[in-house]
Amino acid sequence: MSRIRVLVVDDSAFMRKVTSDILASSPDIEVVGRAKNGLDAIEKTVRLKPDVVTMDIEMPVLDGLQALGYIMSECPTPVIMLSAANSTDVTITSFQYGAVDFIVKPSGEISRDMVNIKEELIKKVKAAASVGVQKLGFIEDADKKETVGKKLLFDFLDSSIEETDKKQKAEPPRKTKSQKVIVIGSSTGGPRALQQVIPLLPSRFDAAVLVVQHMPPGFTKSLAERLNSQSMVKVREAEDGDIVEPGTVFIAPGDFHMIVKQQKKNGELKEVIALTKGERVQGVRPSVDVLLNSVAPIYGDKAVGVILTGMGSDGSEGIKNLKSAGGRVIAEDESTCVVYGMPKSVIERKLADYILPINKIAEGIVQMA
């Protein structure tokens, strides 16, 4: 089997060497070139035709985001962004431009801290090499999302919605005894998948949405803000003690498990979000399994689990418990998954009620809710 050919892009000669040495330590990877800025990266991507590019974001001459946009339009290649902790907004934008994944660059002693992300870097490069570039095209801005979302609601709920500006959020429906919840789990490729699902939900969507996306601290807040600006439903990073309400999307903050529990608020029993620093599950925190296991006994057949693109099998055990409690399940079809791992584990266990491509997931969620 041929080795994965990687182009390393960074304006720091030291970072280029450290990154190259880490990748070259894997017998499955070959570093075929190094580039010092975005312009250099474009030229070498065209000439060397690597299987994967690791791309720094902040560079002179041409930055990583500009280079990414050119590469994905002219010579599509899986790209992993190397992001500084203060580049969260740009990192989220990179998924819209076609990036496969990102890695947070260490901010301390680089030579030591880079070794700490060695396993993550190698794993993500290997995953990126298996991605079909046709799944990584530019995601258009959500200019028409309101119209599409309303059509979904008319088609499946037979309701009327007043014309509103895309960014104006309607008041969520009042909670009833039959409150429903949608749980969405995703990992690699998840940010771009969520951008093709959440903005299509109609403004008066009569269910709460709980999202676990595997991301480091800080990046989930930027993801929530980006989705909120594109969507008719309210989207925000979850906080401990939030009441789970219809018409709102809660995204689990990085490095915290998110669970739902019931407690009395003003004499009334409510479903409330709790954030915990419990042990990592399958190496991740937040965990889709942890969230689903808390939701299943509370919501039962009022819950829908949705498993999107991602490495590994996080979510499959929780989905099993959700199904046992009467919930229903949607898994993303392999044809649109950036990485067919998490949905595959659900589908192979015969737990999915529906297997849908990403452009049909929102439609399926509205219909099932």
C-alpha positions as a Markdown table, in Angstrom:
| # | Residue | x | y | z |
|---|---|---|---|---|
| 1 | Met | 0.0 | 0.0 | 0.0 |
| 2 | Ser | 1.4 | 3.4 | -1.0 |
| 3 | Arg | 2.1 | 6.0 | 1.7 |
| 4 | Ile | 0.1 | 9.1 | 2.2 |
| 5 | Arg | 1.8 | 12.1 | 0.6 |
| 6 | Val | 1.6 | 15.3 | 2.6 |
| 7 | Leu | 2.5 | 18.9 | 2.0 |
| 8 | Val | 3.3 | 20.8 | 5.1 |
| 9 | Val | 2.5 | 24.6 | 5.0 |
| 10 | Asp | 3.7 | 27.0 | 7.7 |
| 11 | Asp | 5.5 | 30.4 | 7.7 |
| 12 | Ser | 7.7 | 29.2 | 10.6 |
| 13 | Ala | 10.7 | 27.1 | 9.5 |
| 14 | Phe | 10.8 | 25.5 | 12.9 |
| 15 | Met | 7.1 | 24.5 | 12.8 |
| 16 | Arg | 7.5 | 23.1 | 9.3 |
| 17 | Lys | 10.3 | 20.9 | 10.6 |
| 18 | Val | 8.5 | 19.8 | 13.7 |
| 19 | Thr | 5.3 | 19.0 | 11.8 |
| 20 | Ser | 7.2 | 17.2 | 9.1 |
| 21 | Asp | 9.2 | 15.1 | 11.6 |
| 22 | Ile | 6.0 | 14.1 | 13.4 |
| 23 | Leu | 4.3 | 13.0 | 10.2 |
| 24 | Ala | 7.4 | 11.3 | 8.9 |
| 25 | Ser | 7.5 | 9.2 | 12.1 |
| 26 | Ser | 4.5 | 7.3 | 10.8 |
| 27 | Pro | 5.5 | 4.5 | 8.3 |
| 28 | Asp | 2.2 | 5.3 | 6.4 |
| 29 | Ile | 3.1 | 8.9 | 5.7 |
| 30 | Glu | 5.6 | 10.7 | 3.5 |
| 31 | Val | 6.2 | 14.4 | 3.6 |
| 32 | Val | 6.6 | 15.4 | -0.1 |
| 33 | Gly | 7.1 | 19.1 | 0.4 |
| 34 | Arg | 7.1 | 22.1 | 2.6 |
| 35 | Ala | 5.7 | 25.6 | 1.8 |
| 36 | Lys | 6.3 | 28.9 | 3.7 |
| 37 | Asn | 3.1 | 30.8 | 2.7 |
| 38 | Gly | -0.2 | 30.5 | 1.0 |
| 39 | Leu | 1.2 | 31.3 | -2.5 |
| 40 | Asp | 4.0 | 28.8 | -2.1 |
| 41 | Ala | 1.3 | 26.3 | -0.9 |
| 42 | Ile | -0.8 | 26.7 | -4.0 |
| 43 | Glu | 2.2 | 26.3 | -6.4 |
| 44 | Lys | 3.4 | 23.1 | -4.6 |
| 45 | Thr | -0.1 | 21.6 | -4.3 |
| 46 | Val | -0.5 | 22.0 | -8.1 |
| 47 | Arg | 3.0 | 20.6 | -8.8 |
| 48 | Leu | 3.3 | 17.9 | -6.2 |
| 49 | Lys | -0.3 | 16.8 | -6.1 |
| 50 | Pro | -0.2 | 15.7 | -2.4 |
| 51 | Asp | -2.9 | 13.5 | -0.9 |
| 52 | Val | -3.2 | 15.9 | 2.1 |
| 53 | Val | -2.2 | 19.4 | 3.0 |
| 54 | Thr | -1.6 | 20.7 | 6.5 |
| 55 | Met | -2.2 | 24.4 | 6.3 |
| 56 | Asp | -1.2 | 27.2 | 8.8 |
| 57 | Ile | -3.8 | 30.0 | 8.9 |
| 58 | Glu | -1.8 | 33.1 | 9.7 |
| 59 | Met | 0.9 | 33.6 | 7.0 |
| 60 | Pro | 2.4 | 36.4 | 5.0 |
| 61 | Val | 1.9 | 37.0 | 1.2 |
| 62 | Leu | -1.2 | 34.9 | 1.1 |
| 63 | Asp | -2.9 | 33.5 | 4.3 |
| 64 | Gly | -4.2 | 30.0 | 4.8 |
| 65 | Leu | -7.8 | 30.7 | 4.2 |
| 66 | Gln | -7.1 | 32.4 | 0.9 |
| 67 | Ala | -4.9 | 29.5 | -0.2 |
| 68 | Leu | -7.5 | 27.0 | 0.9 |
| 69 | Gly | -10.2 | 28.7 | -1.2 |
| 70 | Tyr | -7.9 | 28.6 | -4.3 |
| 71 | Ile | -6.9 | 25.0 | -3.7 |
| 72 | Met | -10.4 | 23.8 | -3.2 |
| 73 | Ser | -11.6 | 25.5 | -6.4 |
| 74 | Glu | -8.7 | 24.8 | -8.7 |
| 75 | Cys | -7.0 | 21.6 | -7.5 |
| 76 | Pro | -9.3 | 20.1 | -4.7 |
| 77 | Thr | -7.2 | 18.4 | -2.0 |
| 78 | Pro | -8.1 | 17.4 | 1.5 |
| 79 | Val | -6.7 | 20.2 | 3.8 |
| 80 | Ile | -6.2 | 20.2 | 7.6 |
| 81 | Met | -5.9 | 23.7 | 9.1 |
| 82 | Leu | -3.4 | 24.4 | 11.9 |
| 83 | Ser | -5.2 | 26.9 | 14.0 |
| 84 | Ala | -4.0 | 29.2 | 16.8 |
| 85 | Ala | -6.4 | 29.3 | 19.8 |
| 86 | Asn | -7.3 | 32.9 | 19.0 |
| 87 | Ser | -8.3 | 32.0 | 15.4 |
| 88 | Thr | -11.6 | 30.4 | 16.2 |
| 89 | Asp | -13.7 | 32.5 | 13.8 |
| 90 | Val | -11.4 | 31.9 | 10.8 |
| 91 | Thr | -11.2 | 28.3 | 11.7 |
| 92 | Ile | -15.0 | 27.9 | 11.5 |
| 93 | Thr | -15.0 | 29.8 | 8.2 |
| 94 | Ser | -12.4 | 27.3 | 6.8 |
| 95 | Phe | -15.0 | 24.5 | 7.0 |
| 96 | Gln | -17.2 | 26.6 | 4.7 |
| 97 | Tyr | -14.3 | 26.9 | 2.3 |
| 98 | Gly | -13.8 | 23.1 | 2.3 |
| 99 | Ala | -11.3 | 22.2 | 5.1 |
| 100 | Val | -11.6 | 18.6 | 6.3 |
| 101 | Asp | -10.5 | 19.3 | 9.9 |
| 102 | Phe | -8.3 | 21.4 | 12.1 |
| 103 | Ile | -5.7 | 21.0 | 14.9 |
| 104 | Val | -5.1 | 23.7 | 17.5 |
| 105 | Lys | -1.4 | 24.7 | 17.4 |
| 106 | Pro | 0.3 | 24.7 | 20.9 |
| 107 | Ser | 0.8 | 28.0 | 22.5 |
| 108 | Gly | 3.5 | 27.0 | 25.0 |
| 109 | Glu | 6.8 | 25.4 | 24.3 |
| 110 | Ile | 6.2 | 24.3 | 20.8 |
| 111 | Ser | 8.7 | 21.5 | 20.5 |
| 112 | Arg | 7.3 | 19.8 | 23.6 |
| 113 | Asp | 3.6 | 20.6 | 23.1 |
| 114 | Met | 3.7 | 19.5 | 19.4 |
| 115 | Val | 4.7 | 16.0 | 20.6 |
| 116 | Asn | 1.5 | 16.0 | 22.7 |
| 117 | Ile | -0.6 | 16.3 | 19.6 |
| 118 | Lys | 1.4 | 13.8 | 17.6 |
| 119 | Glu | -1.2 | 11.1 | 17.7 |
| 120 | Glu | -4.0 | 13.5 | 16.8 |
| 121 | Leu | -2.1 | 14.9 | 13.9 |
| 122 | Ile | -1.3 | 11.5 | 12.4 |
| 123 | Lys | -4.8 | 10.2 | 13.0 |
| 124 | Lys | -6.4 | 13.2 | 11.3 |
| 125 | Val | -4.0 | 13.1 | 8.3 |
| 126 | Lys | -4.9 | 9.4 | 7.8 |
| 127 | Ala | -8.6 | 10.2 | 8.0 |
| 128 | Ala | -8.2 | 13.1 | 5.6 |
| 129 | Ala | -6.5 | 11.0 | 3.0 |
| 130 | Ser | -9.6 | 8.8 | 2.7 |
| 131 | Val | -11.9 | 11.7 | 2.1 |
| 132 | Gly | -13.4 | 12.1 | -1.4 |
| 133 | Val | -12.8 | 15.8 | -2.4 |
| 134 | Gln | -16.2 | 16.0 | -4.1 |
| 135 | Lys | -17.6 | 16.1 | -0.6 |
| 136 | Leu | -15.6 | 19.2 | 0.4 |
| 137 | Gly | -17.0 | 21.9 | -2.0 |
| 138 | Phe | -17.6 | 25.4 | -0.8 |
| 139 | Ile | -20.8 | 25.8 | 1.2 |
| 140 | Glu | -22.7 | 28.8 | 0.0 |
| 141 | Asp | -23.9 | 31.5 | 2.4 |
| 142 | Ala | -27.4 | 30.8 | 3.8 |
| 143 | Asp | -29.1 | 33.6 | 1.8 |
| 144 | Lys | -32.1 | 31.3 | 0.9 |
| 145 | Lys | -32.2 | 29.2 | 4.0 |
| 146 | Glu | -35.3 | 30.9 | 5.3 |
| 147 | Thr | -37.4 | 30.1 | 2.2 |
| 148 | Val | -36.2 | 26.5 | 2.3 |
| 149 | Gly | -36.9 | 26.1 | 6.0 |
| 150 | Lys | -40.4 | 27.5 | 5.6 |
| 151 | Lys | -41.1 | 25.1 | 2.7 |
| 152 | Leu | -40.1 | 22.2 | 5.0 |
| 153 | Leu | -42.5 | 23.4 | 7.6 |
| 154 | Phe | -45.3 | 23.8 | 5.1 |
| 155 | Asp | -44.7 | 20.4 | 3.6 |
| 156 | Phe | -44.4 | 18.4 | 6.8 |
| 157 | Leu | -46.2 | 20.4 | 9.6 |
| 158 | Asp | -48.8 | 22.1 | 7.4 |
| 159 | Ser | -48.4 | 25.4 | 9.4 |
| 160 | Ser | -48.0 | 29.0 | 8.4 |
| 161 | Ile | -45.1 | 31.2 | 9.3 |
| 162 | Glu | -45.0 | 35.0 | 9.0 |
| 163 | Glu | -42.3 | 36.5 | 6.7 |
| 164 | Thr | -39.4 | 37.6 | 8.8 |
| 165 | Asp | -35.8 | 38.7 | 8.3 |
| 166 | Lys | -33.4 | 35.7 | 8.2 |
| 167 | Lys | -31.7 | 36.9 | 11.3 |
| 168 | Gln | -34.8 | 37.7 | 13.4 |
| 169 | Lys | -35.6 | 34.8 | 15.7 |
| 170 | Ala | -39.2 | 33.9 | 16.4 |
| 171 | Glu | -40.2 | 33.2 | 19.9 |
| 172 | Pro | -40.0 | 29.4 | 20.6 |
| 173 | Pro | -43.2 | 27.5 | 21.1 |
| 174 | Arg | -44.4 | 27.2 | 24.7 |
| 175 | Lys | -43.4 | 23.9 | 26.3 |
| 176 | Thr | -46.1 | 21.2 | 26.4 |
| 177 | Lys | -46.2 | 17.8 | 28.0 |
| 178 | Ser | -45.2 | 16.3 | 24.7 |
| 179 | Gln | -42.0 | 18.3 | 24.3 |
| 180 | Lys | -39.7 | 16.7 | 21.8 |
| 181 | Val | -35.9 | 16.7 | 21.6 |
| 182 | Ile | -33.4 | 16.2 | 18.7 |
| 183 | Val | -29.9 | 15.0 | 19.6 |
| 184 | Ile | -27.3 | 15.5 | 16.9 |
| 185 | Gly | -23.8 | 14.0 | 17.2 |
| 186 | Ser | -20.9 | 14.7 | 14.9 |
| 187 | Ser | -17.1 | 14.8 | 14.7 |
| 188 | Thr | -14.7 | 15.1 | 11.7 |
| 189 | Gly | -16.6 | 17.0 | 9.0 |
| 190 | Gly | -19.3 | 17.9 | 11.5 |
| 191 | Pro | -19.0 | 21.7 | 11.4 |
| 192 | Arg | -19.7 | 21.8 | 7.7 |
| 193 | Ala | -22.4 | 19.2 | 8.1 |
| 194 | Leu | -24.1 | 21.2 | 10.8 |
| 195 | Gln | -24.1 | 24.2 | 8.5 |
| 196 | Gln | -26.1 | 22.2 | 6.0 |
| 197 | Val | -28.7 | 21.1 | 8.7 |
| 198 | Ile | -29.3 | 23.7 | 11.4 |
| 199 | Pro | -30.0 | 26.7 | 9.1 |
| 200 | Leu | -32.7 | 24.6 | 7.4 |
| 201 | Leu | -34.8 | 24.2 | 10.5 |
| 202 | Pro | -37.9 | 26.4 | 10.5 |
| 203 | Ser | -38.1 | 29.3 | 13.0 |
| 204 | Arg | -41.1 | 27.8 | 14.9 |
| 205 | Phe | -39.6 | 24.4 | 15.2 |
| 206 | Asp | -41.4 | 22.6 | 17.9 |
| 207 | Ala | -38.5 | 20.7 | 19.5 |
| 208 | Ala | -35.3 | 21.4 | 21.3 |
| 209 | Val | -32.0 | 20.5 | 19.6 |
| 210 | Leu | -29.0 | 19.3 | 21.5 |
| 211 | Val | -25.7 | 19.1 | 19.6 |
| 212 | Val | -22.4 | 17.3 | 20.5 |
| 213 | Gln | -19.6 | 18.3 | 18.1 |
| 214 | His | -16.1 | 17.1 | 19.0 |
| 215 | Met | -14.2 | 20.3 | 19.3 |
| 216 | Pro | -11.8 | 22.0 | 21.8 |
| 217 | Pro | -12.8 | 24.7 | 24.2 |
| 218 | Gly | -13.6 | 28.1 | 22.5 |
| 219 | Phe | -14.3 | 26.7 | 19.1 |
| 220 | Thr | -17.8 | 25.5 | 20.0 |
| 221 | Lys | -18.8 | 29.0 | 21.0 |
| 222 | Ser | -17.7 | 30.4 | 17.6 |
| 223 | Leu | -19.5 | 27.5 | 15.9 |
| 224 | Ala | -22.7 | 28.4 | 17.8 |
| 225 | Glu | -22.4 | 32.0 | 16.9 |
| 226 | Arg | -21.8 | 31.3 | 13.2 |
| 227 | Leu | -24.8 | 28.9 | 13.1 |
| 228 | Asn | -27.0 | 31.4 | 14.9 |
| 229 | Ser | -26.2 | 34.1 | 12.3 |
| 230 | Gln | -27.3 | 31.7 | 9.6 |
| 231 | Ser | -30.3 | 30.2 | 11.1 |
| 232 | Met | -34.0 | 30.9 | 12.0 |
| 233 | Val | -33.8 | 28.9 | 15.2 |
| 234 | Lys | -31.8 | 30.2 | 18.1 |
| 235 | Val | -28.4 | 28.6 | 18.4 |
| 236 | Arg | -26.0 | 29.0 | 21.3 |
| 237 | Glu | -23.3 | 27.3 | 23.3 |
| 238 | Ala | -25.0 | 25.5 | 26.3 |
| 239 | Glu | -24.5 | 26.7 | 29.8 |
| 240 | Asp | -24.9 | 24.8 | 33.0 |
| 241 | Gly | -28.5 | 25.2 | 34.2 |
| 242 | Asp | -30.1 | 26.1 | 30.8 |
| 243 | Ile | -33.7 | 25.0 | 30.6 |
| 244 | Val | -34.2 | 22.8 | 27.5 |
| 245 | Glu | -36.7 | 24.7 | 25.3 |
| 246 | Pro | -38.3 | 24.1 | 21.9 |
| 247 | Gly | -37.0 | 26.2 | 19.1 |
| 248 | Thr | -33.5 | 26.5 | 20.5 |
| 249 | Val | -30.3 | 24.7 | 19.6 |
| 250 | Phe | -27.8 | 24.0 | 22.4 |
| 251 | Ile | -24.2 | 23.1 | 21.5 |
| 252 | Ala | -22.1 | 21.3 | 24.1 |
| 253 | Pro | -19.1 | 23.4 | 25.0 |
| 254 | Gly | -15.7 | 21.9 | 24.2 |
| 255 | Asp | -14.2 | 19.7 | 27.0 |
| 256 | Phe | -17.5 | 19.3 | 28.8 |
| 257 | His | -20.0 | 16.5 | 28.8 |
| 258 | Met | -23.5 | 17.7 | 28.3 |
| 259 | Ile | -26.4 | 15.8 | 30.0 |
| 260 | Val | -30.1 | 16.5 | 30.5 |
| 261 | Lys | -31.7 | 16.0 | 34.0 |
| 262 | Gln | -35.0 | 16.9 | 35.5 |
| 263 | Gln | -35.4 | 19.3 | 38.3 |
| 264 | Lys | -38.0 | 21.6 | 39.8 |
| 265 | Lys | -38.0 | 25.2 | 38.7 |
| 266 | Asn | -40.6 | 27.4 | 40.3 |
| 267 | Gly | -42.5 | 24.3 | 41.4 |
| 268 | Glu | -42.6 | 22.8 | 37.9 |
| 269 | Leu | -40.6 | 19.9 | 36.7 |
| 270 | Lys | -38.2 | 21.0 | 33.9 |
| 271 | Glu | -35.6 | 19.4 | 31.7 |
| 272 | Val | -32.3 | 21.2 | 32.5 |
| 273 | Ile | -28.8 | 21.0 | 30.9 |
| 274 | Ala | -25.9 | 20.0 | 33.2 |
| 275 | Leu | -22.3 | 20.3 | 32.2 |
| 276 | Thr | -19.8 | 17.9 | 33.7 |
| 277 | Lys | -16.0 | 17.2 | 33.6 |
| 278 | Gly | -16.5 | 13.4 | 33.8 |
| 279 | Glu | -14.0 | 11.0 | 32.4 |
| 280 | Arg | -13.5 | 11.0 | 28.6 |
| 281 | Val | -15.6 | 8.4 | 26.8 |
| 282 | Gln | -13.9 | 6.7 | 23.9 |
| 283 | Gly | -11.2 | 9.4 | 24.3 |
| 284 | Val | -13.6 | 12.3 | 23.8 |
| 285 | Arg | -15.3 | 15.0 | 25.9 |
| 286 | Pro | -18.0 | 16.0 | 25.1 |
| 287 | Ser | -19.4 | 12.6 | 24.2 |
| 288 | Val | -22.5 | 11.8 | 22.1 |
| 289 | Asp | -23.0 | 8.6 | 24.1 |
| 290 | Val | -23.1 | 10.5 | 27.4 |
| 291 | Leu | -25.8 | 12.9 | 26.2 |
| 292 | Leu | -27.9 | 10.2 | 24.6 |
| 293 | Asn | -27.8 | 8.1 | 27.7 |
| 294 | Ser | -29.2 | 10.9 | 29.7 |
| 295 | Val | -31.9 | 11.8 | 27.2 |
| 296 | Ala | -33.3 | 8.3 | 26.6 |
| 297 | Pro | -35.0 | 7.7 | 29.9 |
| 298 | Ile | -36.4 | 11.3 | 30.1 |
| 299 | Tyr | -37.8 | 11.7 | 26.6 |
| 300 | Gly | -38.3 | 8.1 | 25.4 |
| 301 | Asp | -40.3 | 8.1 | 22.1 |
| 302 | Lys | -40.3 | 11.9 | 22.0 |
| 303 | Ala | -36.5 | 11.8 | 21.1 |
| 304 | Val | -34.8 | 11.6 | 17.7 |
| 305 | Gly | -31.1 | 10.8 | 17.5 |
| 306 | Val | -29.1 | 12.0 | 14.5 |
| 307 | Ile | -25.6 | 10.8 | 13.8 |
| 308 | Leu | -23.6 | 12.7 | 11.3 |
| 309 | Thr | -20.1 | 12.3 | 9.8 |
| 310 | Gly | -17.1 | 11.6 | 12.1 |
| 311 | Met | -14.3 | 9.2 | 13.1 |
| 312 | Gly | -14.9 | 6.4 | 15.5 |
| 313 | Ser | -18.1 | 5.1 | 17.0 |
| 314 | Asp | -19.2 | 7.6 | 19.6 |
| 315 | Gly | -23.0 | 7.7 | 19.7 |
| 316 | Ser | -23.7 | 4.1 | 18.7 |
| 317 | Glu | -24.1 | 2.8 | 22.3 |
| 318 | Gly | -26.3 | 5.8 | 23.2 |
| 319 | Ile | -28.4 | 5.3 | 20.1 |
| 320 | Lys | -29.0 | 1.7 | 21.1 |
| 321 | Asn | -30.3 | 3.0 | 24.5 |
| 322 | Leu | -32.4 | 5.6 | 22.8 |
| 323 | Lys | -34.0 | 3.0 | 20.5 |
| 324 | Ser | -34.7 | 0.8 | 23.5 |
| 325 | Ala | -36.6 | 3.7 | 25.0 |
| 326 | Gly | -38.7 | 4.2 | 21.9 |
| 327 | Gly | -36.7 | 6.9 | 20.2 |
| 328 | Arg | -36.1 | 7.1 | 16.5 |
| 329 | Val | -32.8 | 7.5 | 14.6 |
| 330 | Ile | -31.4 | 9.1 | 11.5 |
| 331 | Ala | -27.9 | 8.3 | 10.2 |
| 332 | Glu | -26.0 | 10.2 | 7.5 |
| 333 | Asp | -25.5 | 8.3 | 4.3 |
| 334 | Glu | -22.0 | 7.3 | 3.4 |
| 335 | Ser | -22.3 | 9.2 | 0.1 |
| 336 | Thr | -22.1 | 12.5 | 1.9 |
| 337 | Cys | -20.0 | 11.7 | 5.0 |
| 338 | Val | -16.6 | 13.4 | 5.1 |
| 339 | Val | -15.6 | 10.4 | 7.3 |
| 340 | Tyr | -17.9 | 7.4 | 7.4 |
| 341 | Gly | -17.2 | 6.3 | 11.0 |
| 342 | Met | -19.9 | 7.3 | 13.5 |
| 343 | Pro | -22.9 | 6.7 | 11.1 |
| 344 | Lys | -21.4 | 3.4 | 9.9 |
| 345 | Ser | -21.3 | 2.1 | 13.5 |
| 346 | Val | -25.0 | 2.9 | 13.9 |
| 347 | Ile | -26.0 | 1.5 | 10.5 |
| 348 | Glu | -24.0 | -1.7 | 10.9 |
| 349 | Arg | -25.8 | -2.3 | 14.2 |
| 350 | Lys | -29.1 | -1.9 | 12.4 |
| 351 | Leu | -30.1 | 1.0 | 14.7 |
| 352 | Ala | -31.0 | 3.5 | 12.0 |
| 353 | Asp | -34.6 | 4.1 | 11.0 |
| 354 | Tyr | -33.6 | 6.4 | 8.2 |
| 355 | Ile | -30.3 | 6.7 | 6.3 |
| 356 | Leu | -30.2 | 10.1 | 4.5 |
| 357 | Pro | -27.7 | 12.2 | 2.6 |
| 358 | Ile | -26.8 | 15.5 | 4.4 |
| 359 | Asn | -29.0 | 17.6 | 2.2 |
| 360 | Lys | -32.0 | 15.6 | 3.3 |
| 361 | Ile | -31.3 | 15.4 | 7.1 |
| 362 | Ala | -33.1 | 18.7 | 8.0 |
| 363 | Glu | -36.1 | 17.6 | 6.0 |
| 364 | Gly | -36.1 | 14.2 | 7.9 |
| 365 | Ile | -35.7 | 15.9 | 11.3 |
| 366 | Val | -38.7 | 18.2 | 10.6 |
| 367 | Gln | -40.8 | 15.3 | 9.4 |
| 368 | Met | -40.0 | 13.1 | 12.4 |
| 369 | Ala | -40.4 | 16.0 | 14.9 |
